[in-house]
Amino acid sequence: MKVVLAKLIPIVGGMFFLMGCEPHGRNTTKLQYMPDMADAPTTKAQETYLDPPDHAVATTAILYPDTMEKAEAGFVNPYARRPGGVEAVAEQGKIMYETYCSVCHGKDGKGEGYMGSSYPIAVPDISRPDLAARKDGFFFMKISQGGAMMPGYGHAITPDERWQIITHIRKLQK
């Protein structure tokens, strides 16, 4: 019995040694018992690891025009012709304007907000006649994408809120 064990131990040890060797180099994939748990993709909070298909567009996406002229011609304020509801929209727009815009443009739109003086160039007076002559699509794009020194607020302000701000701006321009 001792002789059999003495001969069997080196054979079993050699088998374990050979099982640990990688015959095809280090690039071979080892079999895993539950590979989904070991190799699960990791993501940051509020992100997904699933990429959308190429050229996919979200169903809720706003397709912005590529030029300011196209935006000015194509975007129309849905609240501009609403009978009786313009005042309520303008009041909501005033709240949004005071939250996002008045710090630079001032409460009256003259460009004299308390943050306006910290910019190297003057903040535009949005009640100027040349800006009052611009269409609502111009202001929608400026609020969404920003301007020379103005940051874009498209990520923070919904499209409805942008139109409400524009309705209030039109009230300031009169």
C-alpha positions as CSV (number, residue, x, y, z in Angstrom):
1,M,0.0,0.0,0.0
2,K,2.8,2.3,0.9
3,V,4.6,1.5,-2.4
4,V,1.4,2.3,-4.4
5,L,1.0,5.7,-2.6
6,A,4.7,6.5,-3.1
7,K,4.3,5.9,-6.9
8,L,0.9,7.6,-7.1
9,I,1.9,10.9,-5.3
10,P,4.4,12.1,-8.0
11,I,1.9,11.1,-10.8
12,V,-0.9,13.1,-9.2
13,G,1.4,16.0,-8.4
14,G,2.6,16.0,-12.0
15,M,-1.0,16.1,-13.2
16,F,-1.7,19.1,-11.0
17,F,1.4,20.8,-12.3
18,L,0.5,20.2,-15.9
19,M,-3.1,21.5,-15.3
20,G,-1.6,24.8,-14.1
21,C,0.5,25.2,-17.3
22,E,-1.0,27.2,-20.2
23,P,-0.2,25.3,-23.4
24,H,-1.1,28.1,-25.8
25,G,0.4,31.0,-23.9
26,R,-1.2,33.7,-21.8
27,N,-3.9,34.7,-24.3
28,T,-6.1,31.7,-23.7
29,T,-9.5,32.3,-22.0
30,K,-10.0,30.3,-18.9
31,L,-13.4,28.7,-18.3
32,Q,-15.3,30.5,-15.5
33,Y,-18.2,29.1,-13.5
34,M,-20.4,32.3,-13.7
35,P,-18.7,34.7,-16.1
36,D,-21.4,37.3,-15.9
37,M,-20.7,38.0,-12.3
38,A,-16.9,38.2,-12.7
39,D,-16.9,40.3,-15.9
40,A,-19.9,42.5,-15.4
41,P,-19.4,46.0,-16.9
42,T,-19.1,48.8,-14.4
43,T,-20.7,52.2,-14.9
44,K,-20.9,55.5,-13.1
45,A,-24.1,56.6,-11.4
46,Q,-26.8,57.7,-13.8
47,E,-25.0,56.2,-16.8
48,T,-25.7,53.2,-18.9
49,Y,-23.1,50.8,-20.5
50,L,-25.4,50.1,-23.4
51,D,-24.5,52.2,-26.4
52,P,-27.3,53.3,-28.7
53,P,-27.0,52.0,-32.3
54,D,-25.1,54.1,-34.8
55,H,-27.1,57.1,-36.1
56,A,-29.8,56.6,-33.5
57,V,-31.9,59.6,-32.4
58,A,-33.8,59.6,-29.1
59,T,-37.5,59.9,-29.5
60,T,-37.5,63.0,-27.2
61,A,-34.6,64.7,-28.9
62,I,-34.8,68.2,-30.2
63,L,-33.1,68.4,-33.6
64,Y,-31.5,71.8,-33.5
65,P,-30.8,73.6,-36.8
66,D,-27.2,74.0,-37.8
67,T,-27.3,77.8,-38.2
68,M,-28.8,80.6,-36.3
69,E,-30.7,81.8,-39.4
70,K,-32.4,78.5,-39.8
71,A,-33.4,78.5,-36.1
72,E,-34.7,82.0,-36.3
73,A,-36.8,81.1,-39.3
74,G,-38.0,77.7,-38.1
75,F,-38.7,78.0,-34.4
76,V,-41.9,79.7,-33.4
77,N,-42.9,80.4,-29.8
78,P,-45.9,78.3,-29.1
79,Y,-47.1,80.8,-26.4
80,A,-46.9,83.8,-28.6
81,R,-50.4,83.5,-30.0
82,R,-52.1,81.8,-27.1
83,P,-55.2,84.0,-26.3
84,G,-55.4,85.0,-22.6
85,G,-52.6,82.7,-21.5
86,V,-49.7,84.9,-22.4
87,E,-49.8,86.8,-19.1
88,A,-49.6,83.6,-17.0
89,V,-46.8,82.3,-19.3
90,A,-44.9,85.6,-19.0
91,E,-45.2,85.4,-15.2
92,Q,-43.7,81.9,-15.2
93,G,-41.1,83.2,-17.6
94,K,-40.3,86.0,-15.3
95,I,-39.5,83.5,-12.5
96,M,-37.2,81.5,-14.8
97,Y,-35.6,84.7,-16.2
98,E,-34.8,86.0,-12.7
99,T,-33.3,82.6,-11.8
100,Y,-31.1,82.1,-14.9
101,C,-30.8,85.4,-16.8
102,S,-31.0,88.4,-14.4
103,V,-27.7,87.7,-12.8
104,C,-26.0,89.0,-15.9
105,H,-28.7,90.8,-17.9
106,G,-30.3,92.5,-15.0
107,K,-34.0,92.4,-14.0
108,D,-34.9,94.9,-16.7
109,G,-32.7,93.3,-19.4
110,K,-30.4,96.3,-19.8
111,G,-27.3,94.1,-19.2
112,E,-26.6,95.5,-15.7
113,G,-26.9,92.4,-13.6
114,Y,-24.5,92.0,-10.6
115,M,-22.5,89.3,-12.5
116,G,-22.4,91.2,-15.7
117,S,-19.5,93.5,-14.7
118,S,-17.2,90.4,-14.2
119,Y,-17.2,89.6,-17.9
120,P,-14.4,91.1,-20.1
121,I,-17.0,92.3,-22.7
122,A,-20.3,94.0,-21.9
123,V,-23.4,91.9,-21.4
124,P,-25.9,92.7,-24.2
125,D,-28.9,94.9,-23.5
126,I,-31.7,92.6,-24.7
127,S,-34.1,95.5,-24.9
128,R,-32.1,97.0,-27.8
129,P,-34.1,97.6,-31.0
130,D,-31.9,95.3,-33.1
131,L,-32.4,92.4,-30.6
132,A,-36.1,93.2,-30.3
133,A,-36.4,92.8,-34.0
134,R,-35.0,89.3,-33.9
135,K,-37.4,86.4,-34.0
136,D,-38.1,84.1,-31.1
137,G,-36.0,81.2,-32.6
138,F,-32.9,83.4,-32.2
139,F,-33.4,83.7,-28.5
140,F,-34.3,80.0,-28.2
141,M,-31.0,79.0,-29.7
142,K,-29.0,81.6,-27.6
143,I,-30.6,80.2,-24.4
144,S,-30.0,76.6,-25.5
145,Q,-26.5,76.8,-26.9
146,G,-25.1,80.1,-25.4
147,G,-23.2,82.8,-27.1
148,A,-19.8,84.5,-27.0
149,M,-19.5,84.7,-23.2
150,M,-22.9,83.3,-22.3
151,P,-23.1,79.7,-21.3
152,G,-25.7,77.4,-22.9
153,Y,-28.6,76.5,-20.7
154,G,-30.1,73.7,-22.9
155,H,-29.1,71.2,-20.3
156,A,-30.7,73.0,-17.4
157,I,-33.8,74.7,-18.8
158,T,-36.5,72.6,-20.6
159,P,-37.8,73.8,-24.0
160,D,-41.1,75.0,-22.4
161,E,-39.2,77.0,-19.8
162,R,-37.1,78.6,-22.6
163,W,-40.2,79.7,-24.4
164,Q,-41.6,81.1,-21.2
165,I,-38.4,83.1,-20.7
166,I,-38.7,84.4,-24.3
167,T,-42.3,85.4,-23.6
168,H,-41.0,87.4,-20.6
169,I,-38.2,88.9,-22.7
170,R,-40.7,90.1,-25.2
171,K,-42.6,91.8,-22.4
172,L,-39.3,93.5,-21.3
173,Q,-38.7,94.7,-24.8
174,K,-42.0,96.6,-25.0
